[in-house]
Amino acid sequence: MPAEEFVAGWISGALGLVLGHPFDTVKVRLQTQTTYQGIIDCMVKTYRHESLLGFFKGMSFPIVSIAVVNSVLFGVYSNALLALTATSHQERRAQPPSYTHVFIAGCTGGFLQAYCLAPFDLIKVRLQNQTEPRAQPGSPPPRYRGPVHCAASIFQAEGPRGLFRGAWALTLRDTPTLGIYFVTYEWLCHQSTPDGQNPSSATVLVAGGFAGITSWVTATPLDVIKSRMQMAGLEQRAYRGLLDCVVSSVRQEGLGVFFRGLTINSARAFPVNAVTFLSYEYLLHSWG
Ligand SMILES: CN(C)C(=N)NCCC[C@H](N)C(=O)O
C-alpha cells in the first residue's frame, strides 16, 4: 500500500485548512446562530467583539486532525483506485480510470474519513460557536477552555457516544460528495490536458478549486443539518434524530435553511481545494 498518498494528503490538507479556517468560522456561525444578518454582518461582529483571533477559534484541533482525516481521504481514495484499476498514481495519466471507478473510490474515501473526522469536527464546531471575547478579568469564562477541555466535557457529560454527535449526518454529507469531488477534479483535468500528460499547475489549481465548489454546493444542505445536530446537545434544542432536525429546521425557517452558508462555503472551497490539490500533486510528483 503506497504510503506517500497518506503523507501528501496530510500536508496538502493542512495548507488548505489554514487558508480556509476564517471562512469556515463565519459559515458555522451563520448556519447555527440566528443573530447575524449575513456574511458581512457576521464578519464585522466577529471582528469587533473578538478581534482577528475570533476567526481562528477552534483551529488548533483541526490542524492536528487533518493529519488523520486528509491522509485517510487521499490515501484511501488512491488505494481504492489502485485496487479497482490496478494502476498507481503515476500510471493514471497514461491509463485514466473510468469516472465510475473514480466515484466509487471517492465515496469510499469519504465514508471512511467521516468517522475519523466526526469527533474533531464536533469540537471545532462547538469552539467556533463560542462568541465570547478573550477572557477579561471578572468576566465569566467560556464554557470550553480549549479543545482538550471541550472533548473532556463532552465525554463526561455524554460518554464516548457524545463525541460522535452528528456523525451520521456527516457520513451522509461526505460519502457521495467526495465521489463528486474527485470526479469533478479528474474530469476538469482531463478536459484541458493532452492525453497521457500531467496537468499543468494552472489546470490543477482551477480543477481543484471547482472540485471544492461543486462538492460543497452539494454538501451544504447536510452540512447545515450536521452542524445543528452537533450543537444540539448544548442547548435544550436536542433533536430526536437526523430527520427530526431536518423537519423542525424546515418548519421554523423554510427550505432556505438548507442553503445557509452556501456562498461562504463556495468562496472558501475554491482557494482551499486549489491549494490542497496543487500541493498534493506537487508532493507526489516530486517523490515520484
Ligand atoms: C464536500 N466535502 C465534504 C469536501 N469536499 N471535503 C473534502 C475536504 C477538502 C478540504 N479540506 C475542504 O475542507 O474543503
The ligand as an SDF file (V2000), in Angstrom:
LIG
                    3D

 14 13  0  0  0  0  0  0  0  0999 V2000
  -17.7470   18.4660    0.3300 C   0  0  0  0  0  0  0  0  0  0  0  0
  -16.6860   17.9560    1.1440 N   0  0  0  0  0  0  0  0  0  0  0  0
  -17.0680   17.3660    2.3860 C   0  0  0  0  0  0  0  0  0  0  0  0
  -15.3780   18.0070    0.7160 C   0  0  0  0  0  0  0  0  0  0  0  0
  -15.0680   18.4360   -0.3630 N   0  0  0  0  0  0  0  0  0  0  0  0
  -14.4880   17.5080    1.5200 N   0  0  0  0  0  0  0  0  0  0  0  0
  -13.1020   17.4450    1.1520 C   0  0  0  0  0  0  0  0  0  0  0  0
  -12.4440   18.4090    2.0090 C   0  0  0  0  0  0  0  0  0  0  0  0
  -11.4340   19.1890    1.3120 C   0  0  0  0  0  0  0  0  0  0  0  0
  -10.9920   20.3900    2.0920 C   0  0  0  0  0  0  0  0  0  0  0  0
  -10.2910   20.0180    3.2720 N   0  0  0  0  0  0  0  0  0  0  0  0
  -12.1530   21.2990    2.4450 C   0  0  0  0  0  0  0  0  0  0  0  0
  -12.4030   21.4760    3.6370 O   0  0  0  0  0  0  0  0  0  0  0  0
  -12.7750   21.8700    1.5690 O   0  0  0  0  0  0  0  0  0  0  0  0
  1  2  1  0
  2  3  1  0
  2  4  1  0
  4  5  2  0
  4  6  1  0
  6  7  1  0
  7  8  1  0
  8  9  1  0
  9 10  1  0
 10 11  1  0
 10 12  1  0
 12 13  2  0
 12 14  1  0
M  END
$$$$
